């Protein structure tokens, strides 16, 4: 992996979608969204990436 890149890990489950990002400095950022929330976003994974 290039030292200037982040890595994203996404776990889509029934109720929640979990997103974990490893930043270039090695720090981990975790984010959890409802998998289905059509009044707020179309796709939980895409929304989670936006919010990270």
ModelCIF file with pLDDT and N, C-alpha, C, O atoms, coordinates in Angstrom:
data_MODEL
#
_entry.id   MODEL 
#
_entity.id                         1 
_entity.type                       polymer 
_entity.pdbx_number_of_molecules   1 
#
_entity_poly.entity_id                      1 
_entity_poly.type                           'polypeptide(L)' 
_entity_poly.nstd_linkage                   no 
_entity_poly.nstd_monomer                   no 
_entity_poly.pdbx_seq_one_letter_code       
;(UNK)(UNK)(UNK)(UNK)(UNK)(UNK)(UNK)(UNK)(UNK)(UNK)(UNK)(UNK)(UNK)(UNK)(UNK)(UNK)
(UNK)(UNK)(UNK)(UNK)(UNK)(UNK)(UNK)(UNK)(UNK)(UNK)(UNK)(UNK)(UNK)(UNK)(UNK)(UNK)
(UNK)(UNK)(UNK)(UNK)(UNK)(UNK)(UNK)(UNK)(UNK)(UNK)(UNK)(UNK)(UNK)(UNK)(UNK)(UNK)
(UNK)(UNK)(UNK)(UNK)
;
_entity_poly.pdbx_seq_one_letter_code_can   XXXXXXXXXXXXXXXXXXXXXXXXXXXXXXXXXXXXXXXXXXXXXXXXXXXX 
_entity_poly.pdbx_strand_id                 A 
#
loop_
_entity_poly_seq.entity_id 
_entity_poly_seq.num 
_entity_poly_seq.mon_id 
_entity_poly_seq.hetero 
1 1  UNK n 
1 2  UNK n 
1 3  UNK n 
1 4  UNK n 
1 5  UNK n 
1 6  UNK n 
1 7  UNK n 
1 8  UNK n 
1 9  UNK n 
1 10 UNK n 
1 11 UNK n 
1 12 UNK n 
1 13 UNK n 
1 14 UNK n 
1 15 UNK n 
1 16 UNK n 
1 17 UNK n 
1 18 UNK n 
1 19 UNK n 
1 20 UNK n 
1 21 UNK n 
1 22 UNK n 
1 23 UNK n 
1 24 UNK n 
1 25 UNK n 
1 26 UNK n 
1 27 UNK n 
1 28 UNK n 
1 29 UNK n 
1 30 UNK n 
1 31 UNK n 
1 32 UNK n 
1 33 UNK n 
1 34 UNK n 
1 35 UNK n 
1 36 UNK n 
1 37 UNK n 
1 38 UNK n 
1 39 UNK n 
1 40 UNK n 
1 41 UNK n 
1 42 UNK n 
1 43 UNK n 
1 44 UNK n 
1 45 UNK n 
1 46 UNK n 
1 47 UNK n 
1 48 UNK n 
1 49 UNK n 
1 50 UNK n 
1 51 UNK n 
1 52 UNK n 
#
_struct_asym.id          A 
_struct_asym.entity_id   1 
#
loop_
_ma_qa_metric.id 
_ma_qa_metric.mode 
_ma_qa_metric.name 
_ma_qa_metric.software_group_id 
_ma_qa_metric.type 
1 global pLDDT . pLDDT 
2 local  pLDDT . pLDDT 
#
_ma_qa_metric_global.metric_id      1 
_ma_qa_metric_global.metric_value   93.71 
_ma_qa_metric_global.model_id       1 
_ma_qa_metric_global.ordinal_id     1 
#
loop_
_ma_qa_metric_local.label_asym_id 
_ma_qa_metric_local.label_comp_id 
_ma_qa_metric_local.label_seq_id 
_ma_qa_metric_local.metric_id 
_ma_qa_metric_local.metric_value 
_ma_qa_metric_local.model_id 
_ma_qa_metric_local.ordinal_id 
A UNK 1  2 60.00 1 1  
A UNK 2  2 69.00 1 2  
A UNK 3  2 77.00 1 3  
A UNK 4  2 88.00 1 4  
A UNK 5  2 92.00 1 5  
A UNK 6  2 91.00 1 6  
A UNK 7  2 95.00 1 7  
A UNK 8  2 95.00 1 8  
A UNK 9  2 97.00 1 9  
A UNK 10 2 97.00 1 10 
A UNK 11 2 97.00 1 11 
A UNK 12 2 94.00 1 12 
A UNK 13 2 88.00 1 13 
A UNK 14 2 91.00 1 14 
A UNK 15 2 96.00 1 15 
A UNK 16 2 97.00 1 16 
A UNK 17 2 98.00 1 17 
A UNK 18 2 97.00 1 18 
A UNK 19 2 97.00 1 19 
A UNK 20 2 97.00 1 20 
A UNK 21 2 96.00 1 21 
A UNK 22 2 96.00 1 22 
A UNK 23 2 94.00 1 23 
A UNK 24 2 94.00 1 24 
A UNK 25 2 94.00 1 25 
A UNK 26 2 94.00 1 26 
A UNK 27 2 96.00 1 27 
A UNK 28 2 97.00 1 28 
A UNK 29 2 96.00 1 29 
A UNK 30 2 97.00 1 30 
A UNK 31 2 96.00 1 31 
A UNK 32 2 97.00 1 32 
A UNK 33 2 96.00 1 33 
A UNK 34 2 97.00 1 34 
A UNK 35 2 97.00 1 35 
A UNK 36 2 96.00 1 36 
A UNK 37 2 96.00 1 37 
A UNK 38 2 96.00 1 38 
A UNK 39 2 97.00 1 39 
A UNK 40 2 96.00 1 40 
A UNK 41 2 96.00 1 41 
A UNK 42 2 96.00 1 42 
A UNK 43 2 96.00 1 43 
A UNK 44 2 96.00 1 44 
A UNK 45 2 96.00 1 45 
A UNK 46 2 96.00 1 46 
A UNK 47 2 97.00 1 47 
A UNK 48 2 95.00 1 48 
A UNK 49 2 94.00 1 49 
A UNK 50 2 95.00 1 50 
A UNK 51 2 95.00 1 51 
A UNK 52 2 90.00 1 52 
#
loop_
_atom_site.group_PDB 
_atom_site.id 
_atom_site.type_symbol 
_atom_site.label_atom_id 
_atom_site.label_alt_id 
_atom_site.label_comp_id 
_atom_site.label_asym_id 
_atom_site.label_entity_id 
_atom_site.label_seq_id 
_atom_site.pdbx_PDB_ins_code 
_atom_site.Cartn_x 
_atom_site.Cartn_y 
_atom_site.Cartn_z 
_atom_site.occupancy 
_atom_site.B_iso_or_equiv 
_atom_site.pdbx_formal_charge 
_atom_site.auth_seq_id 
_atom_site.auth_comp_id 
_atom_site.auth_asym_id 
_atom_site.auth_atom_id 
_atom_site.pdbx_PDB_model_num 
ATOM 1   N N  . UNK A 1 1  ? 0.843   -1.190 0.000  1.00 60.00 ? 1  UNK A N  1 
ATOM 2   C CA . UNK A 1 1  ? 0.000   0.000  0.000  1.00 60.00 ? 1  UNK A CA 1 
ATOM 3   C C  . UNK A 1 1  ? 0.878   1.240  0.000  1.00 60.00 ? 1  UNK A C  1 
ATOM 4   O O  . UNK A 1 1  ? 1.877   1.296  0.718  1.00 60.00 ? 1  UNK A O  1 
ATOM 5   N N  . UNK A 1 2  ? 0.517   2.223  -0.792 1.00 69.00 ? 2  UNK A N  1 
ATOM 6   C CA . UNK A 1 2  ? 1.195   3.507  -0.823 1.00 69.00 ? 2  UNK A CA 1 
ATOM 7   C C  . UNK A 1 2  ? 0.953   4.220  0.508  1.00 69.00 ? 2  UNK A C  1 
ATOM 8   O O  . UNK A 1 2  ? -0.159  4.181  1.034  1.00 69.00 ? 2  UNK A O  1 
ATOM 9   N N  . UNK A 1 3  ? 1.972   4.864  1.049  1.00 77.00 ? 3  UNK A N  1 
ATOM 10  C CA . UNK A 1 3  ? 1.854   5.525  2.353  1.00 77.00 ? 3  UNK A CA 1 
ATOM 11  C C  . UNK A 1 3  ? 0.890   6.705  2.362  1.00 77.00 ? 3  UNK A C  1 
ATOM 12  O O  . UNK A 1 3  ? 0.538   7.201  3.432  1.00 77.00 ? 3  UNK A O  1 
ATOM 13  N N  . UNK A 1 4  ? 0.456   7.162  1.189  1.00 88.00 ? 4  UNK A N  1 
ATOM 14  C CA . UNK A 1 4  ? -0.469  8.291  1.127  1.00 88.00 ? 4  UNK A CA 1 
ATOM 15  C C  . UNK A 1 4  ? -1.909  7.855  0.907  1.00 88.00 ? 4  UNK A C  1 
ATOM 16  O O  . UNK A 1 4  ? -2.776  8.692  0.654  1.00 88.00 ? 4  UNK A O  1 
ATOM 17  N N  . UNK A 1 5  ? -2.171  6.570  1.000  1.00 92.00 ? 5  UNK A N  1 
ATOM 18  C CA . UNK A 1 5  ? -3.512  6.059  0.731  1.00 92.00 ? 5  UNK A CA 1 
ATOM 19  C C  . UNK A 1 5  ? -4.172  5.550  2.007  1.00 92.00 ? 5  UNK A C  1 
ATOM 20  O O  . UNK A 1 5  ? -3.507  5.109  2.944  1.00 92.00 ? 5  UNK A O  1 
ATOM 21  N N  . UNK A 1 6  ? -5.484  5.625  2.012  1.00 91.00 ? 6  UNK A N  1 
ATOM 22  C CA . UNK A 1 6  ? -6.272  5.030  3.092  1.00 91.00 ? 6  UNK A CA 1 
ATOM 23  C C  . UNK A 1 6  ? -6.800  3.682  2.615  1.00 91.00 ? 6  UNK A C  1 
ATOM 24  O O  . UNK A 1 6  ? -6.902  3.435  1.414  1.00 91.00 ? 6  UNK A O  1 
ATOM 25  N N  . UNK A 1 7  ? -7.132  2.820  3.561  1.00 95.00 ? 7  UNK A N  1 
ATOM 26  C CA . UNK A 1 7  ? -7.801  1.559  3.252  1.00 95.00 ? 7  UNK A CA 1 
ATOM 27  C C  . UNK A 1 7  ? -9.183  1.615  3.874  1.00 95.00 ? 7  UNK A C  1 
ATOM 28  O O  . UNK A 1 7  ? -9.362  2.156  4.964  1.00 95.00 ? 7  UNK A O  1 
ATOM 29  N N  . UNK A 1 8  ? -10.165 1.048  3.171  1.00 95.00 ? 8  UNK A N  1 
ATOM 30  C CA . UNK A 1 8  ? -11.537 1.008  3.665  1.00 95.00 ? 8  UNK A CA 1 
ATOM 31  C C  . UNK A 1 8  ? -11.986 -0.437 3.782  1.00 95.00 ? 8  UNK A C  1 
ATOM 32  O O  . UNK A 1 8  ? -11.713 -1.260 2.908  1.00 95.00 ? 8  UNK A O  1 
ATOM 33  N N  . UNK A 1 9  ? -12.673 -0.733 4.866  1.00 97.00 ? 9  UNK A N  1 
ATOM 34  C CA . UNK A 1 9  ? -13.238 -2.053 5.104  1.00 97.00 ? 9  UNK A CA 1 
ATOM 35  C C  . UNK A 1 9  ? -14.707 -1.851 5.431  1.00 97.00 ? 9  UNK A C  1 
ATOM 36  O O  . UNK A 1 9  ? -15.047 -1.066 6.316  1.00 97.00 ? 9  UNK A O  1 
ATOM 37  N N  . UNK A 1 10 ? -15.579 -2.555 4.722  1.00 97.00 ? 10 UNK A N  1 
ATOM 38  C CA . UNK A 1 10 ? -17.022 -2.368 4.881  1.00 97.00 ? 10 UNK A CA 1 
ATOM 39  C C  . UNK A 1 10 ? -17.664 -3.709 5.182  1.00 97.00 ? 10 UNK A C  1 
ATOM 40  O O  . UNK A 1 10 ? -17.412 -4.703 4.502  1.00 97.00 ? 10 UNK A O  1 
ATOM 41  N N  . UNK A 1 11 ? -18.499 -3.719 6.212  1.00 97.00 ? 11 UNK A N  1 
ATOM 42  C CA . UNK A 1 11 ? -19.235 -4.919 6.605  1.00 97.00 ? 11 UNK A CA 1 
ATOM 43  C C  . UNK A 1 11 ? -20.719 -4.579 6.562  1.00 97.00 ? 11 UNK A C  1 
ATOM 44  O O  . UNK A 1 11 ? -21.226 -3.866 7.428  1.00 97.00 ? 11 UNK A O  1 
ATOM 45  N N  . UNK A 1 12 ? -21.407 -5.093 5.552  1.00 94.00 ? 12 UNK A N  1 
ATOM 46  C CA . UNK A 1 12 ? -22.849 -4.873 5.422  1.00 94.00 ? 12 UNK A CA 1 
ATOM 47  C C  . UNK A 1 12 ? -23.558 -6.032 6.112  1.00 94.00 ? 12 UNK A C  1 
ATOM 48  O O  . UNK A 1 12 ? -23.346 -7.198 5.777  1.00 94.00 ? 12 UNK A O  1 
ATOM 49  N N  . UNK A 1 13 ? -24.393 -5.694 7.068  1.00 88.00 ? 13 UNK A N  1 
ATOM 50  C CA . UNK A 1 13 ? -25.178 -6.696 7.779  1.00 88.00 ? 13 UNK A CA 1 
ATOM 51  C C  . UNK A 1 13 ? -26.640 -6.311 7.683  1.00 88.00 ? 13 UNK A C  1 
ATOM 52  O O  . UNK A 1 13 ? -27.006 -5.378 6.968  1.00 88.00 ? 13 UNK A O  1 
ATOM 53  N N  . UNK A 1 14 ? -27.457 -7.030 8.399  1.00 91.00 ? 14 UNK A N  1 
ATOM 54  C CA . UNK A 1 14 ? -28.891 -6.787 8.339  1.00 91.00 ? 14 UNK A CA 1 
ATOM 55  C C  . UNK A 1 14 ? -29.305 -5.422 8.831  1.00 91.00 ? 14 UNK A C  1 
ATOM 56  O O  . UNK A 1 14 ? -29.939 -4.667 8.094  1.00 91.00 ? 14 UNK A O  1 
ATOM 57  N N  . UNK A 1 15 ? -28.962 -5.086 10.063 1.00 96.00 ? 15 UNK A N  1 
ATOM 58  C CA . UNK A 1 15 ? -29.425 -3.834 10.653 1.00 96.00 ? 15 UNK A CA 1 
ATOM 59  C C  . UNK A 1 15 ? -28.436 -2.701 10.456 1.00 96.00 ? 15 UNK A C  1 
ATOM 60  O O  . UNK A 1 15 ? -28.833 -1.568 10.187 1.00 96.00 ? 15 UNK A O  1 
ATOM 61  N N  . UNK A 1 16 ? -27.141 -3.000 10.589 1.00 97.00 ? 16 UNK A N  1 
ATOM 62  C CA . UNK A 1 16 ? -26.115 -1.962 10.524 1.00 97.00 ? 16 UNK A CA 1 
ATOM 63  C C  . UNK A 1 16 ? -25.079 -2.264 9.456  1.00 97.00 ? 16 UNK A C  1 
ATOM 64  O O  . UNK A 1 16 ? -24.829 -3.419 9.111  1.00 97.00 ? 16 UNK A O  1 
ATOM 65  N N  . UNK A 1 17 ? -24.485 -1.203 8.944  1.00 98.00 ? 17 UNK A N  1 
ATOM 66  C CA . UNK A 1 17 ? -23.314 -1.281 8.071  1.00 98.00 ? 17 UNK A CA 1 
ATOM 67  C C  . UNK A 1 17 ? -22.166 -0.624 8.825  1.00 98.00 ? 17 UNK A C  1 
ATOM 68  O O  . UNK A 1 17 ? -22.274 0.515  9.279  1.00 98.00 ? 17 UNK A O  1 
ATOM 69  N N  . UNK A 1 18 ? -21.075 -1.354 8.949  1.00 97.00 ? 18 UNK A N  1 
ATOM 70  C CA . UNK A 1 18 ? -19.888 -0.849 9.640  1.00 97.00 ? 18 UNK A CA 1 
ATOM 71  C C  . UNK A 1 18 ? -18.821 -0.497 8.614  1.00 97.00 ? 18 UNK A C  1 
ATOM 72  O O  . UNK A 1 18 ? -18.578 -1.245 7.667  1.00 97.00 ? 18 UNK A O  1 
ATOM 73  N N  . UNK A 1 19 ? -18.195 0.644  8.816  1.00 97.00 ? 19 UNK A N  1 
ATOM 74  C CA . UNK A 1 19 ? -17.111 1.085  7.954  1.00 97.00 ? 19 UNK A CA 1 
ATOM 75  C C  . UNK A 1 19 ? -15.903 1.348  8.842  1.00 97.00 ? 19 UNK A C  1 
ATOM 76  O O  . UNK A 1 19 ? -16.001 2.045  9.851  1.00 97.00 ? 19 UNK A O  1 
ATOM 77  N N  . UNK A 1 20 ? -14.772 0.788  8.460  1.00 97.00 ? 20 UNK A N  1 
ATOM 78  C CA . UNK A 1 20 ? -13.516 1.040  9.149  1.00 97.00 ? 20 UNK A CA 1 
ATOM 79  C C  . UNK A 1 20 ? -12.543 1.566  8.112  1.00 97.00 ? 20 UNK A C  1 
ATOM 80  O O  . UNK A 1 20 ? -12.388 0.980  7.041  1.00 97.00 ? 20 UNK A O  1 
ATOM 81  N N  . UNK A 1 21 ? -11.887 2.675  8.432  1.00 96.00 ? 21 UNK A N  1 
ATOM 82  C CA . UNK A 1 21 ? -10.875 3.245  7.547  1.00 96.00 ? 21 UNK A CA 1 
ATOM 83  C C  . UNK A 1 21 ? -9.541  3.237  8.273  1.00 96.00 ? 21 UNK A C  1 
ATOM 84  O O  . UNK A 1 21 ? -9.449  3.620  9.439  1.00 96.00 ? 21 UNK A O  1 
ATOM 85  N N  . UNK A 1 22 ? -8.506  2.793  7.563  1.00 96.00 ? 22 UNK A N  1 
ATOM 86  C CA . UNK A 1 22 ? -7.143  2.926  8.078  1.00 96.00 ? 22 UNK A CA 1 
ATOM 87  C C  . UNK A 1 22 ? -6.529  4.099  7.332  1.00 96.00 ? 22 UNK A C  1 
ATOM 88  O O  . UNK A 1 22 ? -6.320  4.045  6.121  1.00 96.00 ? 22 UNK A O  1 
ATOM 89  N N  . UNK A 1 23 ? -6.247  5.152  8.074  1.00 94.00 ? 23 UNK A N  1 
ATOM 90  C CA . UNK A 1 23 ? -5.689  6.366  7.480  1.00 94.00 ? 23 UNK A CA 1 
ATOM 91  C C  . UNK A 1 23 ? -4.217  6.161  7.157  1.00 94.00 ? 23 UNK A C  1 
ATOM 92  O O  . UNK A 1 23 ? -3.601  5.224  7.666  1.00 94.00 ? 23 UNK A O  1 
ATOM 93  N N  . UNK A 1 24 ? -3.645  7.019  6.322  1.00 94.00 ? 24 UNK A N  1 
ATOM 94  C CA . UNK A 1 24 ? -2.233  6.861  5.944  1.00 94.00 ? 24 UNK A CA 1 
ATOM 95  C C  . UNK A 1 24 ? -1.278  6.822  7.138  1.00 94.00 ? 24 UNK A C  1 
ATOM 96  O O  . UNK A 1 24 ? -0.211  6.213  7.061  1.00 94.00 ? 24 UNK A O  1 
ATOM 97  N N  . UNK A 1 25 ? -1.659  7.474  8.244  1.00 94.00 ? 25 UNK A N  1 
ATOM 98  C CA . UNK A 1 25 ? -0.792  7.464  9.431  1.00 94.00 ? 25 UNK A CA 1 
ATOM 99  C C  . UNK A 1 25 ? -0.983  6.207  10.282 1.00 94.00 ? 25 UNK A C  1 
ATOM 100 O O  . UNK A 1 25 ? -0.338  6.052  11.318 1.00 94.00 ? 25 UNK A O  1 
ATOM 101 N N  . UNK A 1 26 ? -1.877  5.307  9.840  1.00 94.00 ? 26 UNK A N  1 
ATOM 102 C CA . UNK A 1 26 ? -2.102  4.051  10.552 1.00 94.00 ? 26 UNK A CA 1 
ATOM 103 C C  . UNK A 1 26 ? -3.269  4.079  11.517 1.00 94.00 ? 26 UNK A C  1 
ATOM 104 O O  . UNK A 1 26 ? -3.690  3.024  11.992 1.00 94.00 ? 26 UNK A O  1 
ATOM 105 N N  . UNK A 1 27 ? -3.804  5.243  11.821 1.00 96.00 ? 27 UNK A N  1 
ATOM 106 C CA . UNK A 1 27 ? -4.945  5.343  12.734 1.00 96.00 ? 27 UNK A CA 1 
ATOM 107 C C  . UNK A 1 27 ? -6.190  4.741  12.100 1.00 96.00 ? 27 UNK A C  1 
ATOM 108 O O  . UNK A 1 27 ? -6.399  4.841  10.891 1.00 96.00 ? 27 UNK A O  1 
ATOM 109 N N  . UNK A 1 28 ? -7.011  4.114  12.935 1.00 97.00 ? 28 UNK A N  1 
ATOM 110 C CA . UNK A 1 28 ? -8.270  3.529  12.485 1.00 97.00 ? 28 UNK A CA 1 
ATOM 111 C C  . UNK A 1 28 ? -9.426  4.439  12.866 1.00 97.00 ? 28 UNK A C  1 
ATOM 112 O O  . UNK A 1 28 ? -9.460  5.005  13.959 1.00 97.00 ? 28 UNK A O  1 
ATOM 113 N N  . UNK A 1 29 ? -10.370 4.568  11.948 1.00 96.00 ? 29 UNK A N  1 
ATOM 114 C CA . UNK A 1 29 ? -11.599 5.331  12.188 1.00 96.00 ? 29 UNK A CA 1 
ATOM 115 C C  . UNK A 1 29 ? -12.757 4.373  11.957 1.00 96.00 ? 29 UNK A C  1 
ATOM 116 O O  . UNK A 1 29 ? -12.814 3.708  10.923 1.00 96.00 ? 29 UNK A O  1 
ATOM 117 N N  . UNK A 1 30 ? -13.678 4.295  12.910 1.00 97.00 ? 30 UNK A N  1 
ATOM 118 C CA . UNK A 1 30 ? -14.838 3.407  12.793 1.00 97.00 ? 30 UNK A CA 1 
ATOM 119 C C  . UNK A 1 30 ? -16.104 4.242  12.686 1.00 97.00 ? 30 UNK A C  1 
ATOM 120 O O  . UNK A 1 30 ? -16.244 5.299  13.301 1.00 97.00 ? 30 UNK A O  1 
ATOM 121 N N  . UNK A 1 31 ? -17.029 3.715  11.870 1.00 96.00 ? 31 UNK A N  1 
ATOM 122 C CA . UNK A 1 31 ? -18.298 4.414  11.689 1.00 96.00 ? 31 UNK A CA 1 
ATOM 123 C C  . UNK A 1 31 ? -19.395 3.375  11.482 1.00 96.00 ? 31 UNK A C  1 
ATOM 124 O O  . UNK A 1 31 ? -19.175 2.368  10.809 1.00 96.00 ? 31 UNK A O  1 
ATOM 125 N N  . UNK A 1 32 ? -20.560 3.608  12.046 1.00 97.00 ? 32 UNK A N  1 
ATOM 126 C CA . UNK A 1 32 ? -21.681 2.667  11.946 1.00 97.00 ? 32 UNK A CA 1 
ATOM 127 C C  . UNK A 1 32 ? -22.925 3.430  11.527 1.00 97.00 ? 32 UNK A C  1 
ATOM 128 O O  . UNK A 1 32 ? -23.232 4.494  12.065 1.00 97.00 ? 32 UNK A O  1 
ATOM 129 N N  . UNK A 1 33 ? -23.640 2.865  10.551 1.00 96.00 ? 33 UNK A N  1 
ATOM 130 C CA . UNK A 1 33 ? -24.890 3.458  10.070 1.00 96.00 ? 33 UNK A CA 1 
ATOM 131 C C  . UNK A 1 33 ? -25.950 2.375  9.954  1.00 96.00 ? 33 UNK A C  1 
ATOM 132 O O  . UNK A 1 33 ? -25.630 1.196  9.800  1.00 96.00 ? 33 UNK A O  1 
ATOM 133 N N  . UNK A 1 34 ? -27.207 2.779  10.027 1.00 97.00 ? 34 UNK A N  1 
ATOM 134 C CA . UNK A 1 34 ? -28.277 1.854  9.709  1.00 97.00 ? 34 UNK A CA 1 
ATOM 135 C C  . UNK A 1 34 ? -28.136 1.412  8.262  1.00 97.00 ? 34 UNK A C  1 
ATOM 136 O O  . UNK A 1 34 ? -27.900 2.243  7.385  1.00 97.00 ? 34 UNK A O  1 
ATOM 137 N N  . UNK A 1 35 ? -28.273 0.140  8.000  1.00 97.00 ? 35 UNK A N  1 
ATOM 138 C CA . UNK A 1 35 ? -28.140 -0.355 6.631  1.00 97.00 ? 35 UNK A CA 1 
ATOM 139 C C  . UNK A 1 35 ? -29.234 0.175  5.722  1.00 97.00 ? 35 UNK A C  1 
ATOM 140 O O  . UNK A 1 35 ? -29.006 0.395  4.532  1.00 97.00 ? 35 UNK A O  1 
ATOM 141 N N  . UNK A 1 36 ? -30.411 0.379  6.273  1.00 96.00 ? 36 UNK A N  1 
ATOM 142 C CA . UNK A 1 36 ? -31.555 0.904  5.502  1.00 96.00 ? 36 UNK A CA 1 
ATOM 143 C C  . UNK A 1 36 ? -32.041 2.185  6.174  1.00 96.00 ? 36 UNK A C  1 
ATOM 144 O O  . UNK A 1 36 ? -32.519 2.166  7.308  1.00 96.00 ? 36 UNK A O  1 
ATOM 145 N N  . UNK A 1 37 ? -31.911 3.285  5.460  1.00 96.00 ? 37 UNK A N  1 
ATOM 146 C CA . UNK A 1 37 ? -32.417 4.563  5.953  1.00 96.00 ? 37 UNK A CA 1 
ATOM 147 C C  . UNK A 1 37 ? -32.724 5.454  4.739  1.00 96.00 ? 37 UNK A C  1 
ATOM 148 O O  . UNK A 1 37 ? -32.068 6.476  4.536  1.00 96.00 ? 37 UNK A O  1 
ATOM 149 N N  . UNK A 1 38 ? -33.714 5.064  3.939  1.00 96.00 ? 38 UNK A N  1 
ATOM 150 C CA . UNK A 1 38 ? -33.965 5.738  2.662  1.00 96.00 ? 38 UNK A CA 1 
ATOM 151 C C  . UNK A 1 38 ? -34.304 7.226  2.766  1.00 96.00 ? 38 UNK A C  1 
ATOM 152 O O  . UNK A 1 38 ? -34.143 7.960  1.791  1.00 96.00 ? 38 UNK A O  1 
ATOM 153 N N  . UNK A 1 39 ? -34.762 7.673  3.911  1.00 97.00 ? 39 UNK A N  1 
ATOM 154 C CA . UNK A 1 39 ? -35.058 9.104  4.035  1.00 97.00 ? 39 UNK A CA 1 
ATOM 155 C C  . UNK A 1 39 ? -33.783 9.933  4.224  1.00 97.00 ? 39 UNK A C  1 
ATOM 156 O O  . UNK A 1 39 ? -33.812 11.156 4.088  1.00 97.00 ? 39 UNK A O  1 
ATOM 157 N N  . UNK A 1 40 ? -32.662 9.267  4.537  1.00 96.00 ? 40 UNK A N  1 
ATOM 158 C CA . UNK A 1 40 ? -31.406 9.988  4.759  1.00 96.00 ? 40 UNK A CA 1 
ATOM 159 C C  . UNK A 1 40 ? -30.329 9.706  3.711  1.00 96.00 ? 40 UNK A C  1 
ATOM 160 O O  . UNK A 1 40 ? -29.533 10.590 3.395  1.00 96.00 ? 40 UNK A O  1 
ATOM 161 N N  . UNK A 1 41 ? -30.295 8.485  3.169  1.00 96.00 ? 41 UNK A N  1 
ATOM 162 C CA . UNK A 1 41 ? -29.285 8.123  2.167  1.00 96.00 ? 41 UNK A CA 1 
ATOM 163 C C  . UNK A 1 41 ? -29.724 6.878  1.423  1.00 96.00 ? 41 UNK A C  1 
ATOM 164 O O  . UNK A 1 41 ? -30.501 6.068  1.929  1.00 96.00 ? 41 UNK A O  1 
ATOM 165 N N  . UNK A 1 42 ? -29.200 6.741  0.190  1.00 96.00 ? 42 UNK A N  1 
ATOM 166 C CA . UNK A 1 42 ? -29.526 5.587  -0.649 1.00 96.00 ? 42 UNK A CA 1 
ATOM 167 C C  . UNK A 1 42 ? -28.728 4.353  -0.247 1.00 96.00 ? 42 UNK A C  1 
ATOM 168 O O  . UNK A 1 42 ? -29.263 3.245  -0.200 1.00 96.00 ? 42 UNK A O  1 
ATOM 169 N N  . UNK A 1 43 ? -27.449 4.552  0.040  1.00 96.00 ? 43 UNK A N  1 
ATOM 170 C CA . UNK A 1 43 ? -26.540 3.439  0.280  1.00 96.00 ? 43 UNK A CA 1 
ATOM 171 C C  . UNK A 1 43 ? -25.704 3.728  1.522  1.00 96.00 ? 43 UNK A C  1 
ATOM 172 O O  . UNK A 1 43 ? -24.982 4.724  1.571  1.00 96.00 ? 43 UNK A O  1 
ATOM 173 N N  . UNK A 1 44 ? -25.801 2.860  2.519  1.00 96.00 ? 44 UNK A N  1 
ATOM 174 C CA . UNK A 1 44 ? -25.128 3.093  3.793  1.00 96.00 ? 44 UNK A CA 1 
ATOM 175 C C  . UNK A 1 44 ? -23.608 3.113  3.649  1.00 96.00 ? 44 UNK A C  1 
ATOM 176 O O  . UNK A 1 44 ? -22.942 3.919  4.299  1.00 96.00 ? 44 UNK A O  1 
ATOM 177 N N  . UNK A 1 45 ? -23.048 2.244  2.812  1.00 96.00 ? 45 UNK A N  1 
ATOM 178 C CA . UNK A 1 45 ? -21.587 2.204  2.651  1.00 96.00 ? 45 UNK A CA 1 
ATOM 179 C C  . UNK A 1 45 ? -21.071 3.512  2.041  1.00 96.00 ? 45 UNK A C  1 
ATOM 180 O O  . UNK A 1 45 ? -20.085 4.078  2.514  1.00 96.00 ? 45 UNK A O  1 
ATOM 181 N N  . UNK A 1 46 ? -21.729 3.973  1.012  1.00 96.00 ? 46 UNK A N  1 
ATOM 182 C CA . UNK A 1 46 ? -21.309 5.222  0.364  1.00 96.00 ? 46 UNK A CA 1 
ATOM 183 C C  . UNK A 1 46 ? -21.457 6.389  1.332  1.00 96.00 ? 46 UNK A C  1 
ATOM 184 O O  . UNK A 1 46 ? -20.577 7.247  1.407  1.00 96.00 ? 46 UNK A O  1 
ATOM 185 N N  . UNK A 1 47 ? -22.551 6.429  2.066  1.00 97.00 ? 47 UNK A N  1 
ATOM 186 C CA . UNK A 1 47 ? -22.767 7.514  3.034  1.00 97.00 ? 47 UNK A CA 1 
ATOM 187 C C  . UNK A 1 47 ? -21.719 7.471  4.145  1.00 97.00 ? 47 UNK A C  1 
ATOM 188 O O  . UNK A 1 47 ? -21.214 8.508  4.576  1.00 97.00 ? 47 UNK A O  1 
ATOM 189 N N  . UNK A 1 48 ? -21.398 6.258  4.603  1.00 95.00 ? 48 UNK A N  1 
ATOM 190 C CA . UNK A 1 48 ? -20.382 6.132  5.649  1.00 95.00 ? 48 UNK A CA 1 
ATOM 191 C C  . UNK A 1 48 ? -19.025 6.620  5.196  1.00 95.00 ? 48 UNK A C  1 
ATOM 192 O O  . UNK A 1 48 ? -18.308 7.260  5.964  1.00 95.00 ? 48 UNK A O  1 
ATOM 193 N N  . UNK A 1 49 ? -18.663 6.326  3.957  1.00 94.00 ? 49 UNK A N  1 
ATOM 194 C CA . UNK A 1 49 ? -17.392 6.814  3.416  1.00 94.00 ? 49 UNK A CA 1 
ATOM 195 C C  . UNK A 1 49 ? -17.409 8.337  3.353  1.00 94.00 ? 49 UNK A C  1 
ATOM 196 O O  . UNK A 1 49 ? -16.409 8.984  3.665  1.00 94.00 ? 49 UNK A O  1 
ATOM 197 N N  . UNK A 1 50 ? -18.530 8.906  2.955  1.00 95.00 ? 50 UNK A N  1 
ATOM 198 C CA . UNK A 1 50 ? -18.640 10.372 2.916  1.00 95.00 ? 50 UNK A CA 1 
ATOM 199 C C  . UNK A 1 50 ? -18.439 10.977 4.309  1.00 95.00 ? 50 UNK A C  1 
ATOM 200 O O  . UNK A 1 50 ? -17.784 12.007 4.466  1.00 95.00 ? 50 UNK A O  1 
ATOM 201 N N  . UNK A 1 51 ? -19.011 10.320 5.307  1.00 95.00 ? 51 UNK A N  1 
ATOM 202 C CA . UNK A 1 51 ? -18.960 10.872 6.658  1.00 95.00 ? 51 UNK A CA 1 
ATOM 203 C C  . UNK A 1 51 ? -17.607 10.688 7.326  1.00 95.00 ? 51 UNK A C  1 
ATOM 204 O O  . UNK A 1 51 ? -17.246 11.449 8.223  1.00 95.00 ? 51 UNK A O  1 
ATOM 205 N N  . UNK A 1 52 ? -16.868 9.696  6.900  1.00 90.00 ? 52 UNK A N  1 
ATOM 206 C CA . UNK A 1 52 ? -15.519 9.506  7.465  1.00 90.00 ? 52 UNK A CA 1 
ATOM 207 C C  . UNK A 1 52 ? -14.628 10.596 6.917  1.00 90.00 ? 52 UNK A C  1 
ATOM 208 O O  . UNK A 1 52 ? -13.443 10.649 7.248  1.00 90.00 ? 52 UNK A O  1 
#
